[in-house]
Amino acid sequence: MSGHYLGALPIDHCGDDASSLEPRGLEPAGRRATDKDTTDISALLHFEREQLEREYADIERASAALRLAQPALQSWVKPPAPALPKSQPLWLLIGVLWVSTALVTAGAVAAIASFAG
């Protein structure tokens, strides 16, 4: 069989200490992502806030330049709708429904009375 091994790697029984689990020849990193100071966090938040403000300013400048270059383009925001003429009050619609219901009921009663009698 050649030098290729397809199974699991053999366990190194050098010792029982935890250092045998780490790769040899590598120094452990001085800091991890979870080892942050509060100064690092506040500096990062300050940087992110400034970056966001710069990006908003870039967007505003680009939109102003676009409005100047092509005024025919319309905004995606819908303009406010013009005031609609005053519609009929709701009570008028309710009254019409009640009257029509009463007429249908009276017609049904009259039809039943004429067939029965």
C-alpha positions as CSV (number, residue, x, y, z in Angstrom):
1,M,0.0,0.0,0.0
2,S,1.3,3.5,-0.7
3,G,1.8,6.4,1.7
4,H,-1.9,7.6,1.4
5,Y,-4.1,7.0,4.3
6,L,-7.9,7.1,3.7
7,G,-9.1,6.5,7.3
8,A,-9.0,8.8,10.3
9,L,-5.7,10.2,11.3
10,P,-3.9,8.2,14.0
11,I,-4.1,9.6,17.5
12,D,-0.8,11.0,18.8
13,H,-0.2,9.6,22.3
14,C,2.6,11.9,23.1
15,G,1.2,13.1,26.4
16,D,-2.0,14.0,28.2
17,D,-1.5,17.7,28.4
18,A,-3.8,20.1,26.4
19,S,-0.9,21.5,24.4
20,S,-0.8,18.4,22.3
21,L,-4.1,19.4,20.8
22,E,-2.7,22.6,19.3
23,P,-0.7,22.6,16.1
24,R,3.0,22.5,16.6
25,G,5.1,25.5,15.6
26,L,2.3,28.1,15.9
27,E,2.1,30.7,18.5
28,P,-1.3,31.3,20.0
29,A,-2.8,34.7,19.0
30,G,-2.5,37.5,21.5
31,R,-6.2,38.5,21.4
32,R,-9.4,37.0,20.2
33,A,-12.5,38.6,18.8
34,T,-14.3,38.2,22.0
35,D,-11.5,39.9,24.1
36,K,-12.5,43.5,23.2
37,D,-12.0,46.5,25.5
38,T,-14.7,49.0,25.9
39,T,-12.5,51.6,24.2
40,D,-12.2,49.3,21.2
41,I,-16.0,49.0,21.1
42,S,-16.7,52.7,21.4
43,A,-14.0,53.5,18.8
44,L,-15.6,50.9,16.5
45,L,-19.1,52.4,17.0
46,H,-17.8,55.9,16.4
47,F,-16.1,54.7,13.2
48,E,-19.3,53.0,12.0
49,R,-21.4,56.0,12.8
50,E,-19.0,58.3,10.8
51,Q,-19.0,55.8,7.9
52,L,-22.8,55.7,7.9
53,E,-22.9,59.5,7.8
54,R,-20.4,59.6,4.9
55,E,-22.5,57.1,3.0
56,Y,-25.7,59.1,3.6
57,A,-23.9,62.2,2.3
58,D,-22.7,60.4,-0.7
59,I,-26.2,59.2,-1.5
60,E,-27.6,62.7,-1.1
61,R,-24.9,64.1,-3.4
62,A,-25.6,61.4,-6.0
63,S,-29.4,61.9,-5.9
64,A,-29.0,65.7,-6.2
65,A,-26.6,65.3,-9.2
66,L,-29.1,62.8,-10.8
67,R,-32.0,65.3,-10.3
68,L,-30.0,68.0,-12.0
69,A,-28.8,65.8,-14.8
70,Q,-32.2,64.2,-15.6
71,P,-35.1,66.1,-14.2
72,A,-37.6,64.0,-16.2
73,L,-37.0,61.0,-13.9
74,Q,-39.8,60.6,-11.3
75,S,-39.4,59.7,-7.7
76,W,-40.5,56.3,-6.5
77,V,-42.3,58.1,-3.7
78,K,-45.9,58.7,-4.8
79,P,-46.9,62.4,-4.7
80,P,-49.8,63.1,-2.3
81,A,-53.1,62.5,-3.9
82,P,-55.2,65.5,-4.7
83,A,-58.1,66.1,-2.4
84,L,-61.1,64.0,-3.6
85,P,-64.4,65.7,-3.9
86,K,-66.5,65.2,-0.8
87,S,-68.2,61.9,-1.1
88,Q,-71.7,61.1,0.0
89,P,-71.9,60.5,3.8
90,L,-71.9,56.9,5.0
91,W,-75.3,57.3,6.7
92,L,-76.8,57.8,3.2
93,L,-75.5,54.5,2.0
94,I,-76.7,52.7,5.2
95,G,-80.1,54.2,4.7
96,V,-80.4,53.1,1.1
97,L,-79.4,49.5,2.2
98,W,-82.1,49.5,4.9
99,V,-84.8,50.8,2.5
100,S,-83.9,48.3,-0.2
101,T,-84.0,45.5,2.4
102,A,-87.4,46.6,3.6
103,L,-88.7,46.7,0.0
104,V,-87.4,43.2,-0.8
105,T,-89.0,41.9,2.5
106,A,-92.3,43.6,1.7
107,G,-92.2,42.2,-1.8
108,A,-91.6,38.7,-0.5
109,V,-94.4,39.0,2.0
110,A,-96.8,40.2,-0.7
111,A,-95.8,37.4,-3.1
112,I,-96.3,34.8,-0.3
113,A,-99.7,36.3,0.5
114,S,-100.8,36.3,-3.1
115,F,-99.8,32.6,-3.6
116,A,-101.3,31.5,-0.3
117,G,-104.6,33.3,-0.5
